[in-house]
Amino acid sequence: MSGLLDEVEGVIQGHRDGHGYVVRDDGETDIYLPPNEMRAVLHKDRVRARIVRHDRKGRPEGRVVEIVERPPQPIIGRLLHESGVWLVAPEDKRYGQDVLIPKGATGTAKPGQVVVVELTEPPSLYGQPVGRVKEVLGEIDDPGMEIEIAVRKYGVPHEFSEPCIAQARVLADKVQPKDRKHRVDLTDIPLVTIDGEDARDFDDAVYCEPAKVGRGKGWRLLVAIADVSHYVETGAAIDVDAYDRATSVYFPRRVIPMLPEKLSNGLCSLNPEVDRLCMVCDMLIAATGEIQAYQFYPAVMWSHARFTYTEVAAILGNTRGPEAQRRKERVGDLMNLHDAYRALLKSRQARGAVDFETTETQIVCDENGRIEKIVPRTRNEAHRLIEESMLAANVCAADFIQSGKHPGLYRVHEGPTPEKKEILRNYLKAMGVGLSISDEPMPGEFQKIAEATKDRPDAQQIHTMLLRSMQQAIYTPINSGHFGLAYDAYTHFTSPIRRYPDLLVHRVIKAILASGHYTLPTLPTPGEAHEKLARRLASRVAPPSHKLKKVAPPTKETQAWEAAGLHCSANERRADEASRDVEAWLKCKYMREHLGEEYGGVVSAATTFGIFVTLDALYVEGLVHITELGGEYFKFDEARQELRGERTGIRYAIGSRVRVQVSRVDLDGRKIDFRLVREGEELESRAMRDKGASSGPSGKAAGKRAAARSKTAKAGEHSPIQNLKAAVKKAAASAKSKGRKGRR
């Protein structure tokens, strides 16, 4: 445990309730900051803090000694005008306080509009932050406003630079004769694309035919990938913008692409019946699913058809059906592809790769951006077929880079940490599974547990815990394999239109083919997301238990590849966070229209403060707070990951079925609250209780609780103004009494 006078550096993580934490650089326990300590700092500030005490549970509490760095971060919020004072209420409540706007600094913004604010004076112990309106985004209910907020909130680059646009503008509209030089002509090979109905860019095309492999039968599988590296030169303006983004970001109804549209939907998209440049992974696959041989080469292709997953699944399911009749000339190729896929599947099972079926959802919006419905994304045979083909190409790419002894980026997925292993072991033992994991577990052990428990009523709970015990995958030049897929070496080669690591992999492959060497350009200094991930990864590294031999320090080139890997990994997280934020906002907005309605659901997580429930019909998650579980004491059982009532023994664990009522929606906080509905509760008495009326011996208490809930729900509906009135008055009084002299 750290001493009380220890000073540490870290980044402020604000909390919507006014307090905050210092997320330490050394990976040790976060330091709690009470609300009074948060008044002079902002969310994301880098600070030096001193630990002043520990609470009853041994957690450190501290005070800020120095603000080391204040990143130039825009604050997004709604402009309000009350009691003669202009202020912006941050949309991200982790900022903890409103920003005062001087009268002449509002620009063209009108009260109630969403604006981007630039700080002109930082907060202090005696005064709020002051800023000026930098950009007006529009009205809160404008279609797509949630996306405009998210891209700025998470710092997602959403406008291409002028040099990038200028460079894209002068690119030819089609493949030029000079582009065909030193390429294999595959235009007569019936390569096809298979994607979703709403896909606009096509990275990959496939073709398969029977082939003799050794003495047995097998297949020749071609995976052709758009040759983005031919058009995006290292260090050019388009390359700089692509690296900055590192990935395309997907929102409902909108994509922020990594590359300009002329490339992503034009020249680099493998559209049907046009010539396109590609990089090909040409493989020979044995009946066992083993890849016996492969080669990479640049080519020119001509897509013979654009299929959808639904269409291919229908053809595979019925080769005499209407879909197959329309595509007669391609049915044989698809059946060959399906046969090769089944062989690859055998290899996956032999490796013991982890394969859990999870439910992903898709938000369907109308033209105005309003949610019409939330539906599960169903994965059919066609999805799996393409997935296995891409995995095969990615494995070959990783092997090619490794065999060529050339630095590059691998997609690395490490096994569970010691802490996660211990939690999982205890859980499996408590649940009476009868199987566990070893000290150095293999992926097959996880798959074995999943198979052995798939018919149990609590199978979903067990599979969720298996998934949660694993780490996130990252990009790094240091290959340590992919745990989940059970590969010794794995990388990303198949999506260079939307992922920068894939573009780098293409460049490395081309360099090896030409017996050359690819050198990374001088890349921009990685940002805050990079730093956060670097600290988190560093905190995972335990000190060695024995003396190690002296290892040569990494070369400058290795360090450059490590920086590129961290940058791409961090921006992948950033894209995920921004997408989740928009989905949460849309779901909250959707659920505001369903306040008071009841749904069946399944417990998706149990915590010390309540249970999270995912609704059956809507696939929306919300919290049932522990105070809503009934009039008894509930204790959290960490081993079983469940809440248990001490008096009744009622248990709530992952997979438990419950019925809930939507009681509160907080749009600003992206939170939905449910209340538990017990069997036998009459609708009438429930409605009476919600109005605060007495119902039976405990009706008075229940009525008070319901009235409080109702009041909270209403506050949730109109939070921006109601929650700020008090703050506005306080700000006005503070401004009059202290003026600018109190600021520091």
Summary of the structure (lengths in Angstrom):
residues: 744
radius of gyration: 28.5
end to end distance: 33.9
largest distance: 91.4
contacts: 2361
relative contact order: 0.09
helix: 35%
strand: 28%
